[in-house]
Amino acid sequence: MRQYELTVIFPLEEDQYQAGRAAVLADLAAQGAEIVKTDETGDRDLAYEIKKRRRGRYVLFTLKADPARISALDRAFKLNANLLRYLFVVIEE
């Protein structure tokens, strides 16, 4: 298992945020990822417009997951309409 940081940008609307966050947590659990830490960094301006939005709600997850499962998570996140952007980063030990 490798350690990753997953940064996710959600829309500001509370219903879309809750639905998107629940879907991300369900996808992580389905792929056997272990969430070590969750840090909600709040609402921020985006560097550029994404899906006609100028602001987003950022959440940073620190997790442990099998590297082979990251591609399945990537596919699942691409299908989630309640995510503006996401990024996986490997934490070097």
Contacts in CASP RR format, 6 or more apart in sequence:
PFRMAT RR
TARGET T0000
AUTHOR 0000-0000-0000
METHOD contacts of the structure
MODEL  1
MRQYELTVIFPLEEDQYQAGRAAVLADLAAQGAEIVKTDETGDRDLAYEI
KKRRRGRYVLFTLKADPARISALDRAFKLNANLLRYLFVVIEE
1 34 0 8 1.000
1 64 0 8 1.000
1 65 0 8 1.000
1 66 0 8 1.000
2 64 0 8 1.000
2 65 0 8 1.000
2 66 0 8 1.000
2 67 0 8 1.000
2 90 0 8 1.000
2 91 0 8 1.000
3 36 0 8 1.000
3 62 0 8 1.000
3 63 0 8 1.000
3 64 0 8 1.000
3 90 0 8 1.000
3 91 0 8 1.000
3 93 0 8 1.000
4 62 0 8 1.000
4 63 0 8 1.000
4 64 0 8 1.000
4 65 0 8 1.000
4 70 0 8 1.000
4 88 0 8 1.000
4 89 0 8 1.000
4 90 0 8 1.000
4 91 0 8 1.000
5 60 0 8 1.000
5 61 0 8 1.000
5 62 0 8 1.000
5 63 0 8 1.000
5 88 0 8 1.000
5 89 0 8 1.000
5 91 0 8 1.000
6 60 0 8 1.000
6 61 0 8 1.000
6 62 0 8 1.000
6 63 0 8 1.000
6 86 0 8 1.000
6 87 0 8 1.000
6 88 0 8 1.000
6 89 0 8 1.000
7 58 0 8 1.000
7 59 0 8 1.000
7 60 0 8 1.000
7 61 0 8 1.000
7 86 0 8 1.000
7 87 0 8 1.000
7 89 0 8 1.000
8 24 0 8 1.000
8 58 0 8 1.000
8 59 0 8 1.000
8 60 0 8 1.000
8 61 0 8 1.000
8 77 0 8 1.000
8 83 0 8 1.000
8 85 0 8 1.000
8 86 0 8 1.000
9 46 0 8 1.000
9 50 0 8 1.000
9 56 0 8 1.000
9 57 0 8 1.000
9 58 0 8 1.000
9 83 0 8 1.000
9 84 0 8 1.000
9 85 0 8 1.000
9 86 0 8 1.000
10 16 0 8 1.000
10 17 0 8 1.000
10 20 0 8 1.000
10 21 0 8 1.000
10 56 0 8 1.000
10 57 0 8 1.000
10 58 0 8 1.000
10 59 0 8 1.000
10 82 0 8 1.000
10 83 0 8 1.000
10 84 0 8 1.000
11 17 0 8 1.000
11 51 0 8 1.000
11 53 0 8 1.000
11 56 0 8 1.000
11 57 0 8 1.000
11 82 0 8 1.000
11 84 0 8 1.000
12 43 0 8 1.000
12 53 0 8 1.000
12 55 0 8 1.000
12 56 0 8 1.000
12 57 0 8 1.000
16 82 0 8 1.000
17 57 0 8 1.000
17 82 0 8 1.000
19 82 0 8 1.000
20 80 0 8 1.000
20 82 0 8 1.000
20 83 0 8 1.000
21 59 0 8 1.000
23 80 0 8 1.000
23 82 0 8 1.000
24 61 0 8 1.000
24 77 0 8 1.000
24 80 0 8 1.000
24 83 0 8 1.000
25 35 0 8 1.000
27 73 0 8 1.000
27 76 0 8 1.000
27 77 0 8 1.000
27 80 0 8 1.000
28 35 0 8 1.000
28 61 0 8 1.000
28 63 0 8 1.000
28 65 0 8 1.000
28 73 0 8 1.000
30 76 0 8 1.000
31 65 0 8 1.000
31 66 0 8 1.000
31 69 0 8 1.000
31 72 0 8 1.000
31 73 0 8 1.000
31 76 0 8 1.000
32 65 0 8 1.000
32 66 0 8 1.000
32 69 0 8 1.000
33 63 0 8 1.000
33 64 0 8 1.000
33 65 0 8 1.000
33 69 0 8 1.000
33 73 0 8 1.000
34 63 0 8 1.000
34 64 0 8 1.000
34 65 0 8 1.000
35 61 0 8 1.000
35 62 0 8 1.000
35 63 0 8 1.000
36 62 0 8 1.000
36 63 0 8 1.000
36 64 0 8 1.000
37 61 0 8 1.000
37 62 0 8 1.000
38 59 0 8 1.000
38 60 0 8 1.000
38 61 0 8 1.000
38 62 0 8 1.000
39 59 0 8 1.000
39 60 0 8 1.000
39 61 0 8 1.000
39 62 0 8 1.000
40 57 0 8 1.000
40 58 0 8 1.000
40 59 0 8 1.000
40 60 0 8 1.000
41 58 0 8 1.000
41 59 0 8 1.000
41 60 0 8 1.000
42 57 0 8 1.000
42 58 0 8 1.000
42 59 0 8 1.000
43 55 0 8 1.000
43 56 0 8 1.000
43 57 0 8 1.000
43 58 0 8 1.000
44 55 0 8 1.000
44 56 0 8 1.000
44 57 0 8 1.000
44 58 0 8 1.000
45 54 0 8 1.000
45 55 0 8 1.000
46 53 0 8 1.000
46 54 0 8 1.000
46 55 0 8 1.000
46 56 0 8 1.000
46 84 0 8 1.000
50 84 0 8 1.000
50 85 0 8 1.000
51 84 0 8 1.000
53 84 0 8 1.000
56 84 0 8 1.000
62 91 0 8 1.000
65 73 0 8 1.000
70 88 0 8 1.000
73 88 0 8 1.000
74 88 0 8 1.000
77 83 0 8 1.000
77 86 0 8 1.000
END
